[in-house]
Amino acid sequence: MDGRAVLWQSRPMQTRQVRLLISGLVQGVCYRASAQRQAQSLGLRGWVRNLRTGQVELVAQGPHDDVEALVAWCRRGPPAARVHRVDIHEEQPETLPPGFTIRATS
């Protein structure tokens, strides 16, 4: 070291928001509750719900790496799930209330 001070600059935290459509055996296997716990453990905002089509829809918002960790989890799901496909739609971040909730089937 040459004695000069090193200034660390952190990259500004960018909020990412995604809407996922998860297909496969994803209803009746505790997918929503498990996704909620996973999202809460990552400190994300958003919601999850069953769709009448048999899919699960999920909106998640937070730091890029944390959202990416949830997306990776959604590709596996809870042990009883059999995920066949996850469609990822990037969205413009909007103001979401704190927390991660389970919404009624739509």
C-alpha contacts under 8 A as a table, 3 or more apart, distances in Angstrom:
res1	aa1	res2	aa2	distance
1	M	4	R	7.52
13	M	63	P	6.41
14	Q	62	G	7.96
14	Q	63	P	5.95
14	Q	64	H	6.63
15	T	61	Q	6.68
15	T	62	G	5.04
15	T	63	P	4.93
15	T	64	H	6.27
15	T	93	P	6.87
16	R	61	Q	5.53
16	R	62	G	5.54
16	R	63	P	6.00
16	R	64	H	5.36
16	R	67	V	7.01
16	R	90	E	7.83
16	R	91	E	7.74
16	R	92	Q	7.75
16	R	93	P	6.33
17	Q	59	V	7.10
17	Q	60	A	5.59
17	Q	61	Q	4.28
17	Q	62	G	6.73
17	Q	67	V	7.65
17	Q	90	E	6.17
17	Q	91	E	5.37
17	Q	92	Q	6.47
17	Q	93	P	5.20
18	V	59	V	5.67
18	V	60	A	5.55
18	V	61	Q	6.66
18	V	67	V	7.86
18	V	88	I	6.56
18	V	89	H	5.55
18	V	90	E	4.60
18	V	91	E	5.47
19	R	57	E	7.10
19	R	58	L	5.62
19	R	59	V	4.44
19	R	60	A	6.69
19	R	88	I	6.02
19	R	89	H	5.09
19	R	90	E	6.48
19	R	91	E	6.97
20	L	56	V	7.94
20	L	57	E	5.61
20	L	58	L	5.07
20	L	59	V	6.37
20	L	86	V	6.40
20	L	87	D	5.53
20	L	88	I	4.82
20	L	89	H	6.28
21	L	55	Q	6.53
21	L	56	V	5.82
21	L	57	E	4.75
21	L	58	L	6.68
21	L	86	V	5.65
21	L	87	D	5.11
21	L	88	I	6.83
22	I	26	V	7.36
22	I	55	Q	5.51
22	I	56	V	5.09
22	I	57	E	6.36
22	I	74	C	7.56
22	I	75	R	7.98
22	I	83	V	7.00
22	I	84	H	7.75
22	I	85	R	5.87
22	I	86	V	4.55
22	I	87	D	6.54
23	S	26	V	6.62
23	S	54	G	7.29
23	S	55	Q	4.90
23	S	56	V	6.79
23	S	83	V	5.98
23	S	84	H	5.63
23	S	85	R	5.12
23	S	86	V	6.37
24	G	54	G	7.82
24	G	55	Q	7.04
24	G	81	A	7.71
24	G	82	R	5.69
24	G	83	V	4.70
24	G	84	H	4.76
24	G	85	R	6.76
25	L	29	V	7.69
25	L	81	A	5.42
25	L	82	R	4.85
25	L	83	V	6.15
25	L	84	H	7.80
26	V	29	V	6.15
26	V	30	C	7.93
26	V	31	Y	5.89
26	V	54	G	7.40
26	V	55	Q	6.62
26	V	56	V	6.68
26	V	77	G	7.95
26	V	81	A	5.31
26	V	82	R	6.55
26	V	83	V	6.61
27	Q	30	C	7.07
27	Q	31	Y	6.50
27	Q	50	N	7.03
27	Q	54	G	6.60
27	Q	55	Q	7.28
27	Q	56	V	7.33
27	Q	81	A	7.90
28	G	31	Y	7.43
29	V	78	P	7.38
29	V	80	A	5.54
29	V	81	A	5.79
30	C	33	A	5.50
30	C	34	S	6.01
30	C	78	P	7.06
30	C	80	A	7.97
31	Y	34	S	5.21
31	Y	35	A	5.94
31	Y	77	G	6.38
31	Y	78	P	6.00
31	Y	81	A	6.98
32	R	35	A	5.07
32	R	36	Q	6.06
32	R	48	V	6.10
32	R	49	R	6.60
32	R	50	N	7.64
32	R	56	V	7.72
32	R	102	I	6.74
33	A	36	Q	5.03
33	A	37	R	6.29
33	A	102	I	7.39
34	S	37	R	5.17
34	S	38	Q	6.20
34	S	77	G	7.63
34	S	78	P	6.37
35	A	38	Q	5.04
35	A	39	A	6.05
35	A	48	V	7.55
35	A	70	L	8.00
35	A	74	C	7.26
35	A	77	G	7.41
36	Q	39	A	5.16
36	Q	40	Q	6.04
36	Q	47	W	7.53
36	Q	48	V	7.18
36	Q	100	F	6.11
36	Q	101	T	6.63
36	Q	102	I	7.06
37	R	40	Q	5.10
37	R	41	S	6.10
38	Q	41	S	5.15
38	Q	42	L	6.47
38	Q	70	L	6.93
38	Q	73	W	7.95
39	A	42	L	5.13
39	A	43	G	6.27
39	A	44	L	5.33
39	A	45	R	7.49
39	A	60	A	7.76
39	A	70	L	6.42
39	A	100	F	6.73
40	Q	43	G	4.90
40	Q	44	L	5.85
40	Q	45	R	7.73
40	Q	99	G	6.98
40	Q	100	F	6.23
41	S	44	L	7.79
42	L	66	D	6.02
42	L	70	L	7.83
43	G	62	G	7.56
43	G	66	D	8.00
43	G	99	G	7.68
44	L	60	A	6.40
44	L	61	Q	5.69
44	L	62	G	5.22
44	L	66	D	7.44
44	L	67	V	7.35
44	L	99	G	6.85
44	L	100	F	6.70
45	R	60	A	5.76
45	R	61	Q	5.17
45	R	62	G	6.55
45	R	96	L	6.59
45	R	97	P	6.95
45	R	98	P	5.68
45	R	99	G	4.95
45	R	100	F	4.97
46	G	58	L	7.53
46	G	59	V	5.21
46	G	60	A	4.62
46	G	61	Q	6.09
46	G	96	L	6.60
46	G	97	P	7.60
46	G	98	P	7.84
46	G	99	G	6.64
46	G	100	F	4.69
46	G	101	T	6.52
47	W	58	L	5.77
47	W	59	V	5.43
47	W	60	A	6.72
47	W	100	F	5.12
47	W	101	T	4.61
47	W	102	I	5.57
47	W	103	R	6.55
48	V	56	V	7.13
48	V	57	E	5.72
48	V	58	L	4.23
48	V	59	V	6.44
48	V	100	F	7.86
48	V	101	T	6.49
48	V	102	I	5.02
48	V	103	R	5.98
49	R	56	V	5.77
49	R	57	E	5.45
49	R	58	L	6.51
49	R	102	I	5.81
49	R	103	R	4.98
49	R	104	A	6.02
49	R	105	T	5.63
49	R	106	S	7.33
50	N	54	G	6.96
50	N	55	Q	6.15
50	N	56	V	4.53
50	N	57	E	6.26
50	N	103	R	7.95
50	N	104	A	7.21
50	N	105	T	4.78
50	N	106	S	6.61
51	L	54	G	5.66
51	L	55	Q	5.32
51	L	56	V	5.69
51	L	57	E	6.75
51	L	105	T	5.50
51	L	106	S	5.06
52	R	55	Q	7.23
52	R	105	T	6.86
52	R	106	S	6.18
60	A	67	V	6.65
61	Q	67	V	6.58
61	Q	93	P	7.13
61	Q	96	L	7.99
62	G	66	D	6.61
62	G	67	V	6.04
63	P	66	D	5.45
63	P	67	V	6.25
64	H	67	V	5.24
64	H	68	E	6.11
65	D	68	E	4.99
65	D	69	A	6.19
66	D	69	A	5.00
66	D	70	L	6.42
67	V	70	L	5.14
67	V	71	V	6.26
68	E	71	V	4.98
68	E	72	A	6.21
69	A	72	A	5.12
69	A	73	W	6.30
70	L	73	W	4.96
70	L	74	C	6.10
71	V	74	C	4.99
71	V	75	R	6.46
72	A	75	R	5.31
72	A	76	R	7.10
73	W	76	R	5.38
73	W	77	G	5.80
74	C	77	G	4.88
74	C	86	V	7.50
75	R	83	V	6.21
75	R	85	R	7.31
75	R	86	V	6.34
76	R	79	P	7.98
76	R	81	A	7.57
76	R	82	R	7.46
76	R	83	V	6.18
77	G	81	A	5.86
77	G	82	R	7.53
77	G	83	V	6.85
78	P	81	A	5.54
83	V	86	V	7.62
